[in-house]
Amino acid sequence: MKPQNTCDYLIVSCMDFRIQGFIRSWAEQHLFGEPYDYVGLAGGSRELGVIMSQIDIAVSLHRVKKVFLVHHEDCGAYGPQGTLEKHIADLQRAKRHILGRYPYLLVDTLFLKLDGKIEPVC
């Protein structure tokens, strides 16, 4: 039996209100009701220093095993530079950085379209 103060998952996404319902629905379908930590920050994993401090906490306090990095279409934090290619490059960079510190974590990178479709990238 898993201790009550642990969860296996951490979701890192943008704080954009337009995507929150989609992320909750995705988590219900893919995490099967399991608890998860959630970090919402403008631009998702774009600000690596902030995100890494949150991952550090989730790993040390809740013993997460898997991190989901979610970027989305039409992200205001990216502005006109927010091409799919830029998002993918930033997701890859964040994934490498996380695995450099925590090589035992599983890290999935996802891209959310504003119609609610969430697909793996990288």
Buried (B, 14 or more C-beta within 10 A) or exposed (E): EEEEEEBBBBBBBBBBEBBBEBBEEBBEEEBEEEEBBBBBBBBBBBBBEBBBEBBEBBBEEBEBBBBBBBBBBEBEBBEEEBEEEBBBEBBBEBBEBBBEEBEEBEBBBBBBBEEEEBEEBB
